[in-house]
Every structure is written in C-alpha cells, then in structure tokens.
C-alpha cells in the first residue's frame, strides 16, 4: 500500500495551490537538499510530463527551489524562494523536458558545488506524497515517510551484512531495505528505511566499515 | 489494516465503533503514537482549515492571476438576503468550500484534503454543518478521521491525483470522503457512510482535470463548490435509507479504470477540455504574456 497514514490523506498543511505540484515539489527539492547534505552552489531542475506543462501555474518552480533551500511545505518563504536563492548565490536553471516518463509528475534535480554533484529523480504521486526513484543513476524507492539510510558501497560480499549487523548492534529496526547496483562488482547502493532517527556517530561508524564509500541519512 | 471499504465497514460493525475510531486505532499502530497525540495532530489540521475558511470569507482574497477570488463573499451576502433556493446549509457549504479554494489559489495556507486542488469540499461541508448540528470540537476532529479513512482506501486502490486520474480522483474523492463523514456526524451507521461515498463518487465519475493555464483556479474552485453540494445531497440520500446498487469498492475501482483510460490531454496538462477552449487559451496567453496557442 502506497499510503500508510491518515495524515497522507488529511494533510499536508501547505502553501497552495497544488499538493502534487507545489507541496510534493517542495518535498522532492528538500529530499535532494538533504541527500546533498549542504547548500549547493548551483541547481538544474528538469520537469517532465504534467510538471513540464503546468509548473508555472502551480508554483512548482518556486516550491522545488524552496525545498532545495530546506523549506517545509507550509513555509511561506516558498513564495519568494527564487529571489532568496539568488540572494544566497545559488545559480538555478530550469528545463522543460519533452521525454515521456512512467509517472506524469516527474522532476530531476541536479545539485552541485566545488566538492561534488548529486542527481535525484523524484515523482509526486498525489496529495503531497512523493517517492525518490533514482539517485545518481541508481534506481530506488524511497517513501520519505520514515527516516532512511542510503549507503553507497563496493559490490562485495559482506558489505550488506556488516551494515545490517551494525544497525542491529544499535538496536535500530529496519522497515524496508533495497539493494541495487549498476553492474556486477562496481558501485552499489543500499536503501534502508528504519524506525528510529539515526544519530551522527552511527553514520560515521557505518562509513568506517569495509567497502563502504558513503553513508547519508534522510529524516522523516 | 483495512484494504477496502468493505473491510473498513466490517471492522466498525464487528467492534461496534464508528469509522473514525477504526482510523484512529490504525493510525496509533502505524505511527506508534498515543491516541491523544494522533488526535492532537489532526486538531492542528482542523485549525488550519478553519483559518482558511475565515480568511476566504473575510477578505474576499484574489489570486495572483486575478482568475478567482471574492465569490465566497458574494455567496454569503446572497444567503443573508434570504432568497437562496438550495437552502442555507448547502449554500453555506458551497461558500466555505469556495473560500478555502480561493485562499489556496492565492498561495495561502491550507490543509490538503486529500489534495490542495480539492481542499474545499471537506472543510466546506464540515463548517457549514457546524451551524446546524452543533458538533463538539472532538466530533469535528472525528469528521476528519472518517473522511481520511475513506480517502485512504481511494488513494491505495485508485488515485487521488488529477495528473494520474483526472478531477474525479480529486474532487470526486473529496466529495465521497466528505459525504461519508457527514453521515457519521449526523448519526448514520458505517454502511450508510459507504453508500453515501458511493453515491457521491458515482456522480463524479469521468470528470476530467483541465485547468485553464494550468492554474488550480478555473474550474477547480467551482468544482469544489458543486462537490460540496453533492456531498451533502448524497449524505442525505444515504441517511434516508437509499443504497448504492454498485458497492462502494466497485465504484472506486471503476474510477481507477476510467482514470487509466482517460487521455493525457485531460489529466492536468492544460492541453484539453476547458483549458483548450478559446477563452481558456486567451486567459492563458494574457496571464503568461505569451502569444495565443492556435491548437
């Protein structure tokens, strides 16, 4: 079941006018920001399907930029987000794509600075609910409902077990887990939704495990 | 966890509790919160809805595009004149639904129920019935849980997104949700709630999502208005003992299938329907300062 909570239906509390095109867009932007982990220097936002056709009318552009600035769906600064981004020195570029996607409300966000880049593809499935379907080319499914842990690692035996053991040691319960790789033996990604918020020391400990390249968390 | 309306109704009947209580109990399990915390969270949404209705009725708020605003106030004045034909409760609900959507169109703060484009129906009917049924605050919060329970089924078995299922998935769902909750608030039983939902949604089947200029304004605001009146009428019918010949779950399934076969031009792309009328195109050109699209 895609929707688990009554507050997915009655909610979110948000700035209008569209839950999928405004609130959902803000949430996709905010997840991208959270995955990037810091304020980016530049952002390229690509809109597909209904997003591409109607983003101006729905404020999808200001909402997604608001999310990148770490604003929540009800933050009234969303209305001024493009101006605020400019003041903060973030270069923003928007692209209307013609390509057909599986879901009509799809956005791709690329964020970057001198230290690195990140690419996230998110879909807004209705009522403000979103899913992240791609991260740096990896296919994944992330509801954004629960704290989640993303671990980039080498595709070697034992890597998954070591992360799972460490979570068990800290008594952190796993609600949902997915593992993906681009090709055998290359870089791989673990997506783990957990029941508790993850503290900094746990993330650091995971990064010190063998074959682990990077660990990032996303809070509820 | 209930997966469809028949399981929801069955749970309520077997435990002899209202639909709202089934939803609250499930939410406690899902979130791991206390009952008080769950109710508190919903009460916040109720406050936001109330503020939006009040703002829309007081200010006659105008949207940035100028396409919508001020109609909620017009209706209130008309009701006060005593000349209304449809009756005070229905028109008050219509006015309060419009108020909410006018605030939404002006990028004001609202609570999505189940979406922002359909945010007027549930609070519109609730705050209109407050005058007539004089519910406690707790009963008003319960109204939202009952609406939410039916919306939960629609969202998981069909869709609540205009881009995926057309307006029937948004205002259609909202009308059905509100209708079911009205029945409970008015003292009806869970089965009557399901019939009300089915009757309301049946009358929204096939409704396309065709917003002019892609804005959540025309026809969204007025569809919420009529959605609110359908919700009250359907609830009255169910309370009178009228049953839907097609069970609620099958109506929801039909809505899903209709949405699947609806052309993309009619699913929130501003390419067909009212958006593609000569006036719709003219408004679009004016708002964005772009040349008129000939298609």
Interface residues (C-beta under 8 A of the other chain):
Chain A: X1 X2 X3 X4 X5 X6 X7 X8 X9 X10 X11 X12 X13 X14 X15 X16 X17 X18 X19 X20 X21 X22 X23 X49 X50 X53 X54 X55 X56 X57 X58 X59 X74 X76 X79 X103 X104 X105 X124 X125 X126 X127 X128 X195
Chain B: X1 X3 X23 X26 X27 X30 X31 X32 X41 X42 X44 X45 X48 X65 X103 X104 X105 X106 X107 X108 X109 X110 X111 X112 X113 X114 X115 X116 X117 X119 X122 X144 X145 X147 X148 X149 X151 X152 X155 X156 X159 X160 X161 X162 X163 X164 X169 X177 X211 X213 X214 X215 X216 X217 X264 X267 X268 X269 X270 X271 X287 X288
